[in-house]
Amino acid sequence: MKIKKEYTKRLVQICIITILAALLSKTVIYSFTSMPAFKSMVEVKDYQMSDFYNRVFDNRSVRELSKNIVIVPVDGLSRNQIAQVVEGISSGCPKAIGVDLLFEFPYESDSTLIESMRCPKVVMAAVDMNNGEIMTSYFCDSSCRMGMVNMVATSSGSVIREFIPIYSKGNSFAMEIIKDAYPSQYQKVIKRGTERRTIYFPSVEFPTISADSVYAGIGVDALRDKIVLVGDCDNMSDMHITPIGTMSGIKIQATIIETLIGEKNIKSISIFGNWLIAILSCMFFVALNIYVAKRIPAVGKLIIRIVQLLILYLYFAVGCWMFIHKQIYVDFSLSLAMIALGLLAYDLWIGIEALCKGIVKRIKHL
């Protein structure tokens, strides 16, 4: 009976300390980051656990060369030269040609460019302005195929992690390209609706063919049955932050298309699931802390720190493995926060318990 009472007392103690750690975690993670004074700082340091997983896998020595997509950079080329590039690509019989460029103002010599863009396989860039308007090249009409190239980000300094497959005014750039090139994958995405999708970034390289090679007809045969993307690769105004570093807009579009073609559907554990993992982890860690402090107080602190490091490594290893191999995203940041704050909550509980016992003892002596 005495042993059962002791276990019950310890269980209640563990639950209270875990609740205290959860409250501290919620305060640290949510309350501070929602304060206006911290807003700009948080946006600049935009970071998620998935960024770590992407970076780890992207840094491996083995790289995968895309078999589906080829990029043709056209940095610094005139409109006539771009038209010649598109015509040269068309002669190589690709599955689709994506032109990630906007021609906002007319030039007198645009007739060749306009004719090249009327090719049925060409998808041109458009921008959803979120006010009911769409920004396109000035000559675009119903005979042109267009797709939205919007980047999903909370601010100019935040990280690009997701994309929207379908907008209110039409398909995204990637979706419009795979519509005819990969109809089965297109239909699978359509069935999932318009929900945001996670971009799968790591370990994919895209072959490039220079505009000069296209002019000369060199390597054009390699474009057969490929998706060919035409755009600027070094334009600083079209550079964006991603989990694996800064990338050009055209390369991000290529990565989105590769994500869709490869059916790399990243599924995220719900907020409830992340909290459940965090609470159970914290309860285990607090229970271990209580046991070690009671049984082996001499080296208890050292053991707890070693276990904390092992759990940290375990979370990173398991998180990376699930993200890369099972395409499941588990956000262990809350678990790490609760384990770290679990020690603080334990110390607070011990202090409060000692203070209450001292007060009760003084009252009894009165």
N, C-alpha and C positions, 0 to 999 in steps of 0.2 A: 504493500500500500504506500509505504514511504517512497519507494523507488518510482512508483507511478506518479505520485504527487510531484516528485522532483522533475520527472520528464515533462509533465504538464507545465510546470513553472518555466522550464527552459524553452518549451515550444512557444509559450506566450511571449517570453522575452525575445525570442528570435523574430516572431511576427511583428512585435512593436518596433524593434530596431529596423526591420525591413521596411515597414511603413514609413518610418522616419527618414530612411535613406531614399525612398521613392519621392517623398515630399521635397527633400533637398535637391534631388535630381531634376524634378519638375521645375523647381525654382531656378536652378542654375541654367538649365537648357532652354526653358521657355520664357520665363519672366524677364531675365536679363536681355535676351536677344530681341525681345519685343519693345524694349525701351528706345525711344527716339534717339537718345544719345549714342546708342550702340548700333543703330541701324546701318549707317554708312560703313562702319567697321566690319559688320557681319557680311554685308554684300560684297565687300572687297575680298574678304577671306572666305568666300563661299566654298564649302567643302562638305562632302558626304562620304560615308564609309565605302560606297561603291567606287568612288574615285581611287581609293587605295587598291581595291581588287583589280580594277582596270590597269592601273600603273604596274602592279606586280606582274600580271600576265603579259603586259606589253613589253616588259623589260627582258623577257626570256630570249635566249639566243635563236630559237627556232621561229622563223617568220613564215607566214602564209601569203603567197602571191595570188591575188584574185584571178580567177579564171573567167569571170563574167564581165568585168569592167575595165576599160582603158581610158586614161585621161590624156587629152591633147591640150597643153597649155597654149594660150594665145596672148600672153602678156605683151603689150606694146604694139600689137598688130593693128593695121588700119581695118576699116570695115570691108573694103574690097578683099583684103587678104583673109579675113575671117570667112567671107563668103566662099573664097577658093578652098579654104580648109574644109568647110562643111561639104562642099561639092566633092572634094577628094575623098572624104570619109564615106560619103554616100556610095561612091564607086566600089568601096570595099565590102558592100552588102552587110552592114551591121544590123543588129536587131532593133536598135533605137539610137537616136542621137539627142543628147540633152545639151542645150546651150544655156549655160548659167550666166547670161549677160543681159543687160537692159539697154536698149537703144531708145533713149527718151526723146531725142531731138532729130529731125530729118537733116540729111545731107543731100546735096544735089546728085551725088553718084550712088545713091542707095538702091537703085533698081536691081543690081546684081545680088545685093545682100537680101533684099526682100524676096526675090525669086528663090534663093537658096533656102530660106526659112520656110517656104511653102511646102517643102518636102513632107510627105505624110509621116515619115519616121522622126521628124524633128519635133522635140518638145522645148518650148521656150519658157524662160523664167518669168514669173509674175510675183507680185508682193501683195498680200492681203493687208490693207491699211487699217483693219479693225473698225472702220467707220462706214462700212458698206461699199467702199471703193476699192478698186484693184489697180495697182500701178503695173503697167506693162510697157513693152516697146511700142512706140507711137503708131506703128503700122499693123499691130495685131488686131484681128477681127475674128469672126466666127470660123473662118477657114484655118486658123492657126491653133495648134495644140499648145496649151499652157498649163503650167503647174506652179504652185506656190512654193517659194524658196525661203519662207520665214524661218528664222531660228527661234527655238523656244528657250527664253531666258528671262529672268526676273529683272535684270538690269544689264547695262553695257559691260559691267565687270564680272558678271556671274558666269557660271560654267554651263556649256551646252551639253545636256545629258539626254534630252528627250526630243521627240518630233511628233507632229500632228499629222496623221495620214490623210485626213479629209477635212477641208475647210468648208465654210458655208457657201462659198462661191465656186468650189471645185476641188479637184484633187491636189495633193501636194505634188511637188516636182518629182519626187521619187515614185509616188503612186502612179502618176500619169505615164511615167517611163515604163514601169513594169506592166501596165495595163494590157498592152499588146505583146510585149516581149516575154512576160512570164504570167500568163492569164490565171493559172492555177493558184500561184502565190497571191495574186491580186485578189482573187475571190476569197481566199482564206482570211486576208486582212479585212476585207469588206464585212465578213461575217462577225468579226470582233467589234465592229462599230467604229466610232470616231474617237475612242479613248486614246490618250497619249501613250506612246510607246517608247521604251528605253532603247537608246542606240548602243549597239555592241561594238565597242571601239578596238579592243586589243588585238595585236599581232597580225593585222591585215595590211599588206602593201598593195598599191595599185600600179600596174605597169603604165608607163607614159611613152607617148610617141610625139616627137617634136613636130611643129608645124612645117618645118623645112622638109622633113621626111615625107609628110603627107603631100606636099607640093611635088616632090620628086617621085612619088609613087612607091617609095621604099617602105616596106613593112605594112602596107595597106592590106595585104592579104590576112594579116594577123587580126584585122578588125572584123572579119567575117563572123557573124552570129554573136557579136559582143555588143554590150552597151557602151557607147562612146560618149564621154562627157567633155564638152568644150567650155573653157572658161579661164579666168585668171588664177594662177597659183601663187603669185607673189604680190598681189595687190594688198597693201597694208590696211586699206579701208574694208577689206573683206576677210580679215583674220579674226578668228574667234577662239576663246579659251575652251578646251575640252578636258576631260579627266586625264588624258595622256599628253597634254601639252597644247600649244597653239597650232591651229590648223586652218587652212584656207577654206572658204565656203564650198568650193567645188569638191574638195576632198571629203568634207563632212557629208555632202550630198551623196558622194560615192559610198561612204560608209553606211548611210541610211539605206541605200539601195541594196548593198551587200547584206545588211541585217534582214531586210525583207525577203530577199531571194533565198538566203540560207535558213530562213525561218528561225532565227535566233531570238526567241521570245523570252525575254527576261521577266520572270514572275516575282513580285515583291511580297514578302510576308506582311500581313496586316499590322497595323499599329498595336492591336490587341495581342497578336502573336509575339511581337517584339517586347511588349511589356511583360508578357507571361514568362518569356525566356529570362528577362532581366530580373524579375522578382524571384524566380526559382534559383537562379544563379546567386543572387544576393543572400537568399535564405541559407543556401549551402555554405557560402563563404562566412556568414555570420556564425552559423553553427560550428564550423571548423575553428573559427577564432575563439569562441567560448570554450570549446573543448581543449584547445591547445593552451589557452591562458590558465585553465584550471589544472591540467595534468602535467604540462611541461613548461612552466612559466619562465625557466631560465633561458631557453632558446626559442620560446614561442614567437616572439616578434620576427626573428629570422625566418622561421618556417612559414609564417603567414606571408612575408614578402616574397619568398620563393614561390609559394603556391600562387600568389597574385601574378607574378611574371609568367608562370606556366599557363594560367588561365588566359592571360593576354595573348600569348603565342597560340594557344588552342583556338581562340576566337578568330584570330587573323587567318590561321591555316584552314579552319573549317569554312569560314566565310569565303575565302578565295576559291576553295575547291567547289563549293556549292554554286558560286556565281559563274565560274568558268565551265565546269563540267555538267552541272545540273541546271544551269541558267535560272537559279533561284537566288534572289537578293535578300539576305538577312542583315538588318542593320543592328550590329552588335554594339554600336556607340552608346546606347542607353544601358546595356548590360555592363559595359566598362565603367560608365559613370556611376552606376549604382554600387558596383563592387568597390570602387575607390571611395565613394561617400559612405559605404557601409561601415568602413573603419571609423570614420568620423562620427557616424550615428552611434556606433558601439561605445566610443569614448564619451559621447554626450550622455548616453543612457547610464553608463557607470557613474559619471559625475552626478547626474540627477538622482540616481538611486542612493549614492552616498550622502548627498545633501538631504534627501528626505529622511533617511535613517538618522542623521544627526539631529534634524529638527524634532523627530519623534522622540529621540532619546532625551533631548532637553526638556520637552513637554512632560515626559514621565518623571523627570527629576524635580519639577516644580511642585 
